[in-house]
Amino acid sequence: MKTLTWVDITRKSIKSKLGFGWSVQGIEKQNKVKTKVVYRFSTGQRTTVLTDLDWHAENNNEITNLVVELSDLMNERSVDLVKAYELISGGKLNKNGKNEINWFALKEEFINEERGNRRDTTKRDLKKRLDRTLQALNTKPLPRNAEQLFKNYADLFFDRNMPKGGEGRKRNMGDLRAFLNWAVLEKKYLGVEWLPLTAKQYAKYVGAVPKGRKKNRTREPILTADFEMLLEALKRENKHGLRAICVLSGVYGIRISEIANMKIKDGKVEITTLKQNVKTMLEEPHTRIVEPLDLPNLPNLGKEIVADLESGKIKFPDPILRAIAKSDDEKGYKEIGERFGKMINRFWFWKELKTKYSNLVPYSFRHSFAWRGSMETVPAIPYRVLADLLGHNLDTHLKYYGKWSNNAENKKRIEEANKNNAEKYVLART
């Protein structure tokens, strides 16, 4: 009777477990013999993959287990042999014999390869949301499909700080859906049970703004009295560089990032528009001359600050200067605004103001320029002039800069108008 070799035993073992169609053989590669796995379809076509597993008698069990694992993955995930081996060899499955998904490896590949060309700030936000996804995956009941994952995510992170219908929920759900679409449809790392939610299910978690309650996405301008007190507080604390940026944004109306390419000559301030988004990235930068809109109790402050900057008497804070030095066309100028935001948010008087306003942000300085120009200046500055000074078109101005108001301001303006009418006009007798 012929003695079976280890190769014969291995092949028979595979056949007994999986039936016809599978075979293995040794292939020499770089002076080493590696295991080649072959799968033949019923049509006669075949597909192969050369593995990193040594073709050796001591590995006969490992070879058999690998082929079984490949077969299971092809059936469970509806993937071909090459993709099944990629899942195993690429670390996308945990090596515990259960073919469990290595979510961390998927997250890292999505961030660093699929979204690797994004800005650092965008990748930071994406990483935060995918870290939340891992937390939701490890929260009981452990999700076994996309619906359960979305439910865990919503339960953990959707609260009053992320209200229904808001941008926060949309961005979180959007990144999670993009991640799962990539993993299921493009890379085929996951089975169809992880396909993202339908539009109806998605809407359930994002929610909608309750009837009668408008979304508050409008940035509030810092009102004139508060602006003046903030500037005085900064001056007393010797925060002259930080104060200068507040003045440039609130008195001249420039974007914080635009200080990077600001030119001052003989008191004249020339600004090059640096705003970068999908629509404006390829456009030629626009240069404009800006003018100060003085504060009532701090007259000529704008010109004084500009003169001090031109002479070198005042310099921007070091973190801002470092951000300006690093900014270029690839990284953009967003980091300048972020550094300024961190600095002003740490200032004690700004913290007090934030308890007074519902949506006070560093961009509120620029909005205060638009507010004072149209509501507090007599006569009011035409919108087209304000839009040109701010460096955008009239539609943008009306949509974002000319819409803020509140009940108190509405009442105040109507009372002033009625008073003026009563003083200037005599109604004809009926």
C-alpha positions in Angstrom: 0.0 0.0 0.0 1.4 3.4 -1.0 2.2 5.7 1.9 0.5 9.1 1.6 2.7 12.2 1.7 1.8 15.2 3.8 0.8 16.9 0.5 -1.7 14.1 -0.2 -3.0 14.3 3.4 -3.5 18.0 3.2 -5.4 17.9 -0.1 -7.6 15.1 1.1 -8.4 17.0 4.3 -9.3 20.1 2.2 -11.5 18.0 -0.1 -13.3 16.4 2.9 -14.1 19.8 4.4 -14.9 21.8 1.3 -15.6 19.3 -1.5 -14.3 19.7 -5.1 -12.9 22.9 -6.4 -10.1 23.7 -4.0 -6.5 22.7 -4.4 -3.1 23.8 -3.1 0.5 23.5 -4.3 4.0 24.9 -3.6 5.4 27.7 -5.7 9.0 28.8 -5.5 9.5 32.6 -4.9 12.7 34.3 -4.0 14.4 31.0 -3.0 11.5 30.1 -0.8 8.5 27.8 -1.5 5.2 29.4 -0.7 1.6 28.0 -0.7 -0.5 28.7 -3.7 -4.3 28.3 -3.3 -6.4 27.6 -6.3 -10.2 27.7 -6.6 -12.0 26.2 -9.7 -15.5 27.4 -10.5 -18.1 25.0 -11.9 -17.6 26.7 -15.3 -14.0 25.6 -15.4 -12.6 29.0 -14.7 -10.2 29.3 -11.8 -8.7 32.0 -9.6 -5.5 31.8 -7.6 -3.6 33.6 -4.8 0.0 33.1 -3.7 0.1 33.3 0.1 2.9 34.0 2.5 2.5 30.6 4.2 5.5 28.3 3.7 4.9 25.2 1.8 6.1 22.7 4.4 4.9 19.6 6.2 4.9 21.3 9.5 2.3 23.8 8.1 -0.2 21.2 6.8 -2.8 22.1 9.4 -2.3 25.9 8.9 -2.7 25.4 5.1 -5.9 23.5 5.6 -7.3 26.1 8.0 -6.3 28.9 5.7 -8.2 27.4 2.8 -11.3 26.8 5.0 -11.1 30.4 6.2 -10.9 31.7 2.7 -13.9 29.6 1.6 -15.9 30.9 4.6 -15.1 34.5 3.8 -16.0 34.2 0.1 -19.4 32.8 1.1 -20.1 35.2 4.0 -18.8 38.4 2.4 -19.6 37.6 -1.3 -16.0 38.4 -2.2 -13.5 36.7 -4.6 -10.5 34.7 -3.5 -8.0 37.6 -3.8 -10.2 39.9 -1.7 -10.7 37.1 0.9 -7.0 36.7 1.3 -6.5 40.5 1.4 -8.9 40.5 4.4 -6.8 37.9 6.2 -3.3 39.0 5.3 -4.1 42.8 5.6 -5.1 42.6 9.2 -8.7 43.5 8.5 -9.8 40.5 10.6 -8.7 39.7 14.1 -6.6 36.6 14.4 -8.8 34.7 16.8 -10.3 32.1 14.6 -13.7 33.8 14.5 -13.1 36.1 11.5 -14.1 39.1 13.6 -13.6 42.5 12.0 -10.6 44.5 13.0 -12.4 47.8 13.1 -9.3 49.7 14.2 -7.5 48.6 11.1 -10.4 49.7 8.9 -10.6 53.1 10.6 -6.9 53.7 10.2 -7.0 52.9 6.5 -10.1 55.0 5.8 -8.5 58.1 7.5 -5.0 57.8 6.3 -5.5 56.4 2.8 -9.1 57.0 1.6 -9.2 60.4 3.2 -5.5 61.0 3.4 -5.5 64.1 1.2 -7.9 66.0 3.5 -6.7 69.0 5.6 -5.5 68.2 9.0 -8.4 69.8 10.7 -10.9 67.8 8.6 -9.0 64.6 9.3 -9.1 65.5 13.0 -12.9 65.8 13.0 -13.2 62.6 11.0 -10.9 60.7 13.5 -13.0 62.0 16.4 -16.2 60.6 14.8 -14.7 57.3 13.9 -13.3 56.9 17.4 -16.8 57.4 18.5 -17.8 54.7 16.1 -15.4 52.2 17.7 -16.8 53.2 21.1 -20.3 52.5 19.8 -19.2 49.1 18.4 -17.9 48.1 21.9 -21.0 49.2 23.7 -23.5 46.5 24.7 -25.6 45.3 23.0 -22.7 44.8 20.6 -23.9 45.8 17.1 -24.1 43.0 14.5 -25.3 45.3 11.7 -25.5 48.9 10.6 -28.9 49.6 12.2 -27.6 48.5 15.7 -24.4 50.5 15.2 -26.3 53.7 14.4 -28.6 53.2 17.4 -25.7 52.8 19.7 -24.0 55.8 18.2 -27.1 58.0 18.6 -27.7 56.8 22.2 -24.1 57.6 23.2 -23.5 61.0 21.5 -26.7 62.7 20.5 -27.8 64.9 23.3 -28.8 68.5 23.9 -25.3 69.6 22.7 -26.1 68.0 19.4 -29.8 68.9 18.8 -32.2 67.3 16.4 -31.9 68.5 12.8 -28.6 70.2 13.5 -25.4 70.2 11.5 -23.6 68.2 14.3 -25.9 65.1 13.8 -25.7 65.4 10.0 -21.9 65.5 10.0 -21.6 62.6 12.4 -24.1 60.4 10.5 -22.6 61.5 7.2 -19.1 60.4 8.2 -20.4 57.1 9.6 -22.3 56.4 6.4 -19.3 57.2 4.2 -17.1 54.9 6.3 -19.5 52.0 6.0 -20.1 52.6 2.3 -16.4 52.5 1.7 -15.9 49.3 3.7 -18.9 47.4 2.2 -19.2 48.6 -1.4 -15.7 49.7 -2.3 -13.3 47.6 -0.3 -15.7 44.7 0.5 -14.2 44.4 3.9 -17.6 44.0 5.5 -20.7 42.0 4.6 -24.0 43.5 3.3 -25.4 43.6 6.8 -23.2 46.6 7.4 -24.6 48.6 4.5 -25.6 52.1 5.8 -29.1 53.0 6.8 -31.8 53.9 4.3 -32.8 57.5 4.0 -35.8 56.9 6.2 -33.8 55.3 9.0 -31.1 57.9 8.7 -33.6 60.7 9.1 -34.9 59.1 12.3 -31.5 59.6 14.0 -30.7 63.0 12.6 -34.2 64.2 13.5 -35.8 67.5 12.5 -36.1 70.9 14.1 -39.4 71.0 16.1 -42.2 73.0 14.5 -42.1 76.6 15.4 -38.5 76.5 16.4 -36.0 77.8 13.8 -32.5 76.5 13.4 -30.2 79.0 15.1 -27.3 78.9 12.6 -26.9 82.6 12.4 -23.8 84.0 14.1 -24.5 86.8 16.5 -22.5 90.0 16.2 -20.8 91.2 19.3 -22.8 94.3 20.2 -21.0 97.6 20.3 -21.0 98.2 24.1 -19.7 94.7 24.7 -17.1 95.1 22.0 -15.8 98.3 23.5 -15.6 96.8 27.0 -13.8 93.7 25.7 -11.2 95.9 24.0 -10.6 97.9 27.2 -10.2 94.7 29.2 -7.7 93.4 26.7 -5.8 96.6 26.9 -5.7 96.5 30.7 -4.3 92.9 30.5 -1.6 94.1 28.0 -3.0 91.7 25.3 -2.2 94.2 22.7 -1.5 91.8 19.8 -4.7 89.9 20.5 -6.6 93.2 20.8 -5.2 94.3 17.4 -6.7 91.3 15.7 -10.1 92.0 17.3 -9.9 95.5 16.0 -8.9 94.4 12.5 -11.9 92.0 12.4 -14.5 94.2 14.1 -13.5 97.7 13.0 -12.1 96.8 9.5 -14.3 93.8 8.9 -11.6 91.4 7.7 -11.5 87.7 8.1 -9.0 86.6 10.8 -7.1 84.5 8.3 -6.6 87.6 6.1 -4.0 89.1 8.4 -1.6 86.6 6.8 -1.4 88.6 3.5 -2.4 92.0 4.9 -0.3 94.9 3.6 -0.2 98.3 5.4 1.4 101.3 3.8 1.0 104.9 5.0 -2.1 103.8 7.0 -3.8 102.2 4.1 -4.8 98.6 4.6 -4.8 96.2 1.6 -6.4 92.8 2.0 -6.0 89.8 -0.2 -9.0 87.4 0.1 -7.8 84.0 1.3 -11.1 82.3 1.8 -10.8 78.8 0.4 -13.6 76.3 -0.3 -14.6 74.0 -3.1 -16.1 76.9 -5.1 -13.3 79.5 -4.6 -10.2 77.3 -4.4 -9.4 77.7 -8.1 -10.4 81.4 -8.4 -7.8 84.2 -8.5 -7.5 85.9 -5.1 -9.3 89.2 -4.8 -7.5 92.3 -3.4 -9.4 95.1 -1.7 -8.8 98.2 0.4 -10.6 98.3 3.7 -11.7 101.2 5.8 -12.3 101.5 9.6 -15.9 101.8 10.9 -15.1 103.5 14.2 -16.6 102.6 17.5 -18.5 105.5 19.2 -16.5 105.6 22.4 -13.2 104.7 20.8 -12.9 107.1 17.9 -9.9 106.6 15.5 -9.0 103.3 17.2 -8.7 101.5 13.9 -6.2 104.0 12.5 -4.2 103.9 15.7 -3.9 100.1 15.7 -2.9 100.1 12.0 -0.3 102.7 12.7 1.1 100.7 15.6 1.2 97.6 13.4 2.9 99.4 10.6 5.6 100.9 12.9 6.1 97.6 14.7 5.0 99.0 18.0 2.4 96.2 18.2 3.0 92.6 17.0 0.6 89.7 16.7 0.9 87.0 19.4 3.6 84.3 18.8 1.1 81.5 18.2 -0.6 83.6 15.5 2.8 84.5 13.9 3.7 80.8 13.9 0.4 79.9 12.2 1.0 82.6 9.6 4.5 81.3 8.9 3.2 77.8 8.3 0.2 78.8 6.1 0.5 78.1 2.4 -1.7 77.1 -0.5 -1.8 73.4 0.5 -2.5 73.8 4.2 -4.7 76.8 3.9 -5.1 79.6 6.4 -7.7 78.0 8.7 -5.1 77.4 11.5 -4.7 81.1 12.0 -8.4 81.5 12.9 -8.2 78.4 15.1 -5.2 79.7 17.1 -7.0 83.1 17.5 -10.2 81.2 18.6 -8.3 79.3 21.3 -6.6 82.5 22.6 -9.8 84.6 22.8 -11.8 81.7 24.2 -9.4 81.6 27.2 -9.7 85.3 27.9 -11.8 85.9 31.0 -14.0 88.7 29.7 -14.8 86.8 26.5 -15.9 83.9 28.7 -18.3 86.2 30.6 -19.7 87.5 27.3 -20.4 83.9 26.1 -22.8 83.4 29.0 -24.8 86.4 27.7 -25.0 85.4 24.0 -26.5 82.3 22.6 -24.0 81.9 19.7 -21.0 84.1 20.2 -17.9 83.0 18.2 -14.7 84.7 17.1 -16.4 85.4 13.7 -18.8 87.6 15.6 -16.3 90.5 15.4 -16.7 90.5 11.6 -20.4 90.3 11.9 -20.4 93.3 14.3 -18.9 95.4 11.4 -21.8 94.4 9.2 -24.3 95.1 12.1 -23.0 98.5 13.0 -22.8 99.6 9.3 -26.4 98.9 8.6 -28.1 99.3 12.0 -26.1 101.9 14.0 -24.6 104.2 11.4 -26.6 107.2 10.3 -27.1 107.3 7.5 -26.9 103.5 7.1 -24.1 102.3 4.8 -25.6 100.6 1.7 -25.4 96.8 1.7 -23.4 96.7 -1.5 -20.7 98.9 0.1 -20.6 96.8 3.2 -20.4 93.6 1.1 -17.5 95.0 -1.0 -15.6 96.1 2.2 -16.1 92.6 3.7 -14.9 90.9 0.5 -18.0 89.0 -0.6 -21.0 89.5 -2.9 -24.3 91.0 -2.1 -26.1 87.7 -2.0 -23.7 86.3 0.6 -24.1 89.5 2.6 -27.9 89.3 2.7 -27.9 85.6 3.4 -25.4 85.5 6.3 -24.6 89.0 7.5 -27.8 90.9 7.1 -30.2 88.4 8.8 -29.4 88.6 12.5 -31.9 90.3 14.8 -33.9 89.6 17.9 -37.2 90.7 19.4 -35.6 93.4 21.5 -33.9 94.9 18.5 -37.0 94.6 16.4 -39.0 96.5 19.0 -36.3 99.2 19.4 -36.1 99.9 15.7 -39.9 100.1 15.3 -40.1 102.5 18.3 -37.4 104.7 16.8 -39.2 104.8 13.4 -42.5 105.6 15.0 -40.9 108.4 17.0 -39.3 109.9 13.9 -42.5 109.7 12.0 -44.4 111.5 14.7 -41.8 114.3 14.9 -41.3 114.8 11.1 -44.7 114.2 9.6 -48.2 115.6 10.3 -50.9 113.3 9.3 -53.6 114.9 7.1 -57.1 115.2 8.6 -59.4 112.6 7.3 
